[in-house]
Structure formats: structure tokens, C-alpha cells
Amino acid sequence: MRKRKIAGRSADYSDPLPVPAGANGQMCSAWQGERLLDGFASIGRVEAELSKAQDNPQGRREQFQKARLHFKYQLFIRGIILLRYAFYHFGFRVGSEEKKPSTRLVKWEESNRAMYRRYARDTWLEWLVQDNVVGLWRQQGGKPPLVYPPENCKFQDVFGNEVLTIIHNITSEHITTIGGFSRTEQKEFVKTPNEMKLDHKNSVFGFDVLRRERTGAGFGVPAVASAFLPIAEMISLDVASQTLAAACRTVLEQHKMGYEIKSGIHAGSKANHWNTKRSDGFETKTKGKTGHVRVSTNFDHDVVQCANWPDPKHFGEAKFSGAMMRLANWAMPLGQMLLGKNLNPFVLPMLKYQAIAEREYVAEHLRTVFIQALGAPEEIKLVWSNECFSDPRIFADLLKTGLAAGPVSQSSYLEQSGFDPEQERERKSEEAKLPKGQTTPIYDAAHGPPKKAAGKPAGTKNGEGDD
């Protein structure tokens, strides 16, 4: 809690301005902008906060913290990441490397469905924000695996020898309160204060680290890091607009009296038909009056309302175009879908190939965690669907063609059309028991009236059937 004195106020007041632990004030957030404007005289504080907003941290822990804050509070970043998650994780299910899944795999899927689906969701969201995922689980089992925040970890994999240090800040008193740990596990927790060093032989926790960085380099840079500077620029411009708008709360009505003398013996002098008596007289006549006020002025008297207001172009969206273009490049191809001015037929295939590449990263990590932490059979295979990358109209035509030609089953056709195959079969069986006239269409362009044989209606000779 800090106290500061604002110009124009008689007393100090408390301004918490909460900053997330460890974030070191790296991010000047949008919701803080209103507080930055509180007390317009504190321009120095505005500039200080903007310098923090534009800072691009180099330490991995600070980068992870800032990336998580951007995902939580930046509208565009959060929207793009959630859209990526929706496309990349579409149609997720557990399959088998064999032609037919074993009974053991089917039973495992049914009993662990909630845990493995929750962990898959957490993994995808962490991967799309941080480009690094730390999977952690209890060796004794019985508890679901969890995604541990990388900002609370130290990771080294020199020559492929992986060593993970987790910062847990758990003391012996906390262990007693939490419960569920054996004596051996409690000793591991209190051996080193606030942190625990793990390798793959540790008896308390197992772990698997997914990262985009090459082997031997440790954690990589988070995925959102390349958007830090454009976001900081947009925040700076936004705060500048709010600061200028705060100044516009003062409305200045300017009366231009007289004229500038540019030539003659009085050039540059004050003898320009303006005087205090004239100014005060007009102010007295109009002060406090609203509505229709009739006045008489000389030709050299001009009234300018809001004389201190800037050009409205200063508040236009054109100033954000540079930062938005860089954010669109970061969000490719979803950024082009949302911000592009023209229809690009190659954007959806690009998104498809991007999703396939990302699924390869995540699939190996999920498979490892499911086998080691949840006891999944070795035959397990993780599958996603690419149907979301097909144009709906083209996909509908392909589905109809496949059903008519034979390769597509009626079950697949009904599922893709939004119907329940089992329910439709039951209803068709019930309809078969009804009189034929209740279920036969009145007319079918391909088969003619229902009472006649299949085929188009019979033709008529010229003149027959005419009225």
C-alpha cells in the first residue's frame, strides 16, 4: 500500500495499484489507465508507468509472468489463444494404435475420462500461452496430474539430462495442513526450503517437460513474448488518448477581438482595438446565460467554442494501425481472418497445417503423462479431427457424394448432419409400422407420384391435358 499526494487535494489517500507477485510492475494494464489519469498533474507517474509497459523482460521467469498477464487481461491476445485452442483441440478423443481398442483401454478411458480431458485442456492452454508445459504428478498415484506454472520452476537439460526444480513455498506447517503426504514425501518437501529438486528417479513426483526449444537449452521463450511490444505501444497510445481527453474536460470559450496590425506605424503594437473594459463588458453581459442570447458585436469580434480542444483525428483509430498490423502478423492466420480486409482462400488451409504441427508437439507429451501418471495402456493413441477446417458448403457436398457413392456410412452422414444415428434408426423402425400413406412423400421429383412406379411422371401428347 502506497500513499501519494495529488495536486489539488488537501489530504493523502491510499492507492494500492496491485501488481502481481513477481511481475515487478512490468505491465501497464488498461484498467490502471483510469488511475493514471487520477490527478492530471501527476504526469511524471504516467511516464514512469509507460516506461514499465514498454519494457521487454529478458529473464524467463518475468517473461512467463508477463505472458500469463497478457492472456488474462489483453482482449485480443486472449481471443486469439482461445480461438486457437478451439481449432487445435477440436474432436479430441482417445484411440488405439491397434485396429480395435483392447478391453483394457476401453475400461481405462471410461474410468479416467474426467482426469485426462481436464489435463489435455490445461496442457493446450498452457502451451498456446507459454510454449512450455511442465507436467507434474504424484508417483504413488491416486491424484490427477497437473500443469505446473513454468514461472515457478527452474529447468535444465544439459546434454539431455533433465533436472527440474519446483518452487512450492510449502513449509512443514503447510504439509500438516494439506495432508495426504507420506513421511518420506514430507521429508523431501522440508529438505530444501521452499523448493524441491527433481530428476526422473525422484520418489515423490514424476514430470515431463514439453517445450519448443532445442534439447539442452532449457525453457524457451513464451509464445506471447513477440506481442509484448505492440501491446505496450497500444497501451501507451491508449493512455495518451485518455490523458488528452482528461485535458478536454476544461472547455475554453475564446473571444477574438480586434485584429493584428501588420503594417504602418502601429505594426506589432497592442493598439488593436482590444481592451480590458471591452472584454469585461462582454463577459458580464453573457455570464450565466443559457439558451437564446442576442448580442451585437463589431466585425472584428469572433467567438470560438472549445478553443482548447484538439483535432478529433488525434482520437482516431489510424494511430493504432501499425501495432494492429504487427499483432495480426503474430496471430497468423487467425489474425488475417479477423483483421484482413480481403477474403483469402489460403488462410484456412494454413490454419489446418499449423494445427497439425502443434498437435504433434502436444500428443507426445499427453501420451507420456497418460501412461506414466494415469496408467494408460501402451497402445493409446491421441486423435483430433480436421473437420473444422473444411468449408461447410464444400463439406456438405462431399458428404452427400460419399453417401451416394458408398464410402460414407449413414451413421457418419447423420452424425455430421447433427442427428443421433441410434435415435434416427429407432424412429425409422417405428415409422415402418405406420400405414404407408403417412410416411410416403406427396411428390418426389426423382420418382414421381407415390402411386406410380419409380421414375419421372409419364409425359402427355400434344394438346392433351390442356384446358
N, C-alpha and C positions, 0 to 999 in steps of 0.2 A: 504494500500500500504506500503510495507516494502522495505528498502534499505539494501543491504548486499554487502560486498566486497569479490570478488572471487580471490583466489590466481592466480597470473599470469596476472591479469587485472589492468590497470592503473587507472581506474575510477569506481565509483559505478554505478550500474544500477538498475532499478526498476524491481522487481519480484513480481507480485501480488499474485500468488498462491491462487486463490479464494477458500474459504471454505464456504459451505452453511451456512446460518444463523442458529445459534443454534447447529450446528453439532460439535463445539469445536474441529475441526480437527480430528475427530475420525477415519476417513478412509483415509489411504494412497492409493490413486487410481492409476490405471495403467497408466493413461495419465500423472500423476505427476512424474512417474519414470524417464522420459527423463530430466525433470528439476532437479531431484535429482542428476543426473549424470553431470549436467552442472557445470563445475569446479570440477575436480576429487578430489581436495584437501579437499573439504567440507564433509569429511566422517562423522564428528560429526553430521551434519544435516541429513544425511542419516539414521544414527542410531536413531536420535530423531523421524524422521517420521515413522520409522519401529515400534518404541515403541508405537506410536499412533495407528498404523494399528493393532497391536496385542491386544490393549486394548478392553475389552469386557464391554461396559457400563452397569451399573446396573439400572439406572434411566429409567423409562418407556418412557419419552419423548425422551431421547437420543437414546433409542433402536428403537423407531418408526422412528426417523430421519435417523438412520443408515440403517434400513431395506429398507426405500424408496430409499436411495442412492444405495444400493446393487441392487435393482430391476432395477434402471435406467442404471447403468454403468457396472454391472458384467454380462458378456455374458452368463455364464452357468445358473446363478440364473434367469435371465430374460427369457431365453429359456425354462426352466422347468416350470416357472409360466405361461407363455403364452400357453404352451402345456396343462397344467392342465386346464386352462381356456377353451381351445378348446374342451377338452373331457367333462369337467363337465357341460358346458353350451350348449352342443350340443342338437339341436332340441327343444330349449326353445319355449314355447307358453303358451297362457292363455286359460285355460279350465274352466269347471264348475263342482261344486260338484253334480249338478243335472244331470239327464240323457241327457237332452238337454239344452244348454245355453239359458237364457232368452234374450228377445229383448233388455232389458236394458244393459246386459253385452256385447252383440254384439256391440251396439252403443258406449258404453264406450271404448271398445277395439279399435274401429276404430278412435275415436277422441283423444285418449291418447297414441296411439301406439308409437310415437316417444319418448315421455317422459318416459314411463315405460320401454321401451327397453334400452334407454340410462342409466337409473338409475340401471337396472339389470346388465348391463356391468360394470358400475363403482363399484357396490357392489361386484361383483365376484372378480375383480382385487384387490380391497382393502382387501377383506377377505383373498385371497391367499397370499398377502404380509404381512399383519399386524395381521391377526387372530382377528381383531377387526374392526367393522364398526359403524360409527356414522351417522345415517340418520337424516337429518335436513330439515324442511320445514316450510313455512310461514303459520300461522294459518288462515290468511284471504284468502289464496288460490291464484290462478292465476299465480303462479310461479312453475316451476318444482322442485321436491325435489332434494337435493344434498347430496353427501357423504362428510362430513366434516373431515379434517385430524385429527386423534387422537392425534398427537403431539401438536396440538393447542387446546387441551381440557383437562379438569380435570373432572374425573368421580368417583362418589361414589354411592354405592348401599347398604349401611349398612342396614341389615335386610330387604332387598328388596326395600328400599325407594330410588329411583333413583334421583340423583341430578347431572346435567351436567353443567359445566362452560365452555363456549367457549371463547377463546381468539381471538378477532376480530380486535383490534387495530384501531377501527373506532372512529374518533372524530366528534364533531358537524359539523366541516367544511366538512368532508368526507360525512356525511349524506346528506348535501345540494347538494353536487356534484353528489352523486349516485342517489338521488331522489327515488320516489316510496314508501316511508315510511310515514305512518300517524304520527300525532303529538304524539299519545300515544306510538307508536313504537320508535319515536325519543327520547322520554323521557327515555325509557328503555335502549336505547343504551348509553346515556350520564350519566345515574345514577351512574354506576361504570366505571371508566376509563379503556378502552382497553379490557374489558371483560364483559360477561353477564352470570348471574347465572340462570339456567332454571330448572324448575320441570314440571311435566305433567299438571299443571294448568296455565302455562305461556300463556299470551295473544299474544305474538309475534311469538314465534317459538314452534313447536312441534318436538319431537325427539323420536328415537328408537335406542337403542344400541345393536348391535349383538356382542357377544364375546364367546370365548370358555371357559373362566374362570368360576368357580362356582359362584353362586349368593352370593353377599356380599363381593367379593374380588376385585371389580373394574375391570380395564383393565387387560387383560392377556398379556403374553409375545408374541411378534410378531412371525409369523411362520418362518421367515428367521433368527431369532436370533441364532438358533443352528448351522447355517452355517457360523457365523461370524469368528470363529477361524480357520476353514480350509481355508476360503478365505484369511484371513490375512496371514496364513502360505504360501499360494501360491504366494501372493503378495511379501512377504519377499524373497522367493526363486527367484522370477522373477527379483526383484530389484538387488539381489545378482548376478544373471547371467548377468544383464546389466552392473553392476559395473565391473565385471571381464572382460566382453567384451570391456568395455572402456579402461581398462588397456592394452588389447591386441592391441590397436591402435599403441602402440610402438613396433616395430619389432626389435628384438635384434639378430644380427648375431655374433655368438661366434666362435672364432678360438682357438682350444685347441692345444697348442704347448708344446712339451716336454712330460715328464711323471713324475709321483710321485715316488720318491725314498723311498722305504720302508725298505731297509736293507743296511748294510755297514756303512762306516764312515760318509757318507753324508746323512744318513736317516733323513728325516724331514727337510732338509735344502732347500734353494732356488736354489741350483745348479741342476736345472732340465732342462737345455737346453732352457729355456725361457729367453729372454732379450728384453729390450725396442727397441733396434736397429732392431732386427728381426721382432718384431711386427709392428713397424712404417714402415719398408720397405715393408711388405706385404700389409699394408693398403694403402700406396702410389701407389703401383702397380695396385691395383684393384679399388681404389676410383673413382666413377663417370663412371665406365664402365658397359655397359649392353650387353646382347647377349652372343656370344661365347668368352670366355676369357680363354686363355691357361696359366696354371701355373705349376710350378714344386715345390713339397714340399717333405719334409722328411717323413718317415713312422710315425713319432710322431706328425704329424700335421693333426688335424681333424676339419672340418668345420661343425657347427651346425646352421642351419637356424631356425629362430623363437625360439631361445633358452628359451625365457621367456614365451612362450605360455603354458597354462595348458593342461592337458589331455582332449580331446574332451568329455569324459564321464561326465565332470563337467557340460556340457550343455545338457546332455541327459534328456529324459522325465521321467526316473526312479525315480528321486528325488521328482517328483510330485505325485507319485502313492499313497502314504499314504493319502495326502489331498484329492485326487480324490476319493479314496475309501470311505472316510467319507462323501464326497459330494454325492456320489452315494447312500449311505445309507439314507442321508437326502432326496434325490429325489425319493426314492422308491415309486412305481415300475418303474416310468419313467426313473430313473437313471439306473436301470438294463437293460432296453430296449436299452438305448443309449451307456452304457459303459460295459455291460456284454459281456463276451467272448463266452458264450454258449446260445443256444436257450432254453428259459424257458417257457413251455406252461402255467404256472400258473401266469405269470405276468399280462396278460390282464384281467383275472378274478379278480385279486387283485385290479387293477385299477378301475374296474367296481364297486366293493363293496366300495372302497374308495370314488368314485364319489357319490354313493347313500347316503353315510353317510354325505358328505359335502352338498349335496342338501337339506337334512333335516334341516340343520342349516339355510341355506340361504333362503329357501322357506318361513319359518315363518316370517322372517324379511321383505322380499319383500311383502308378503301378508299384513302385518301390515301397511307398508308405502303406498301401493297402495290404501288401504281402507281409511286410515286417511288423507293422503295428496292429493290423486288424486280422491277420491270419488268413488272407485270401489265398486260394489255390494258385499254383504257378501258371495255370492255363488262362488266367484272367486277361482280358483284352478290353481296352477302353475305346469306345466308339462314339463319334459325333456325326451329325447329319449335315449335308451340304444343301439341303432343300431350300434353306432360307436365302441362298444366293441365286436362285432361279427367278426369272421374271414370271409373275403369276400367270399371265396370259399364255406365255410360251409353255410353261409347265403344265397348264391345263390341257393344251393341245397334245403335248407329249403323252400325258396320262390317258387321254381318250384314244389316241392312236395305239398305245401299248395295250390297252384293254381290248380293242377291236382286233388287233393282230395276234394277241395271245400271250405275249411275255408278261404282262402285268395282271396280277390276280384281282378278283373282285374285292377281296379284303383290302388290298393296298389302295385300290380306287376309292373305296368307301372311307378308309382312314384319311386319305389326303383330301377328300371332299368334306371332311368334318363330321362323318357319320360313324356310329358304332357298328362294326360288321356283325357282331353277335346279335345285337338288337334288331338290325335290319333282317337277318335270317329268320329270327323268331316271328317278326311281323309278316314276312312273306309266307311263312308256313301257315299263319292264321288266316291270311287273305286267301290262300289256296282253298280253304274250306268254304268260302263265301260263294254265292252264285256268280257265274262268270260275268254277267252283265254289270255287276257292281265294281268290278276291277278292270274291265276292258276299256281302253280309251275310246272316246267318241269317234275320233278320226286320227289316223296316223298317216302322215304324208308318204311314208315308205311302204305301207302295207294296205292302204285303202280302208274303206269302211269295215267294221269288225265282222259283219255277217258274210262278207265275200272272202274269197281266197286271198292269200297274200299277194301283194303286188299293187301296182297303181290302179286307180279306178278305170274301168273299161271306157274306151272312147265312144263317141257318137258320130253318126253320119251327118253330113252337112244338112242343115235345115231341121234336123230332129232336136227336139227339146227346146226349140225357140218359141217364144211367146208370139 
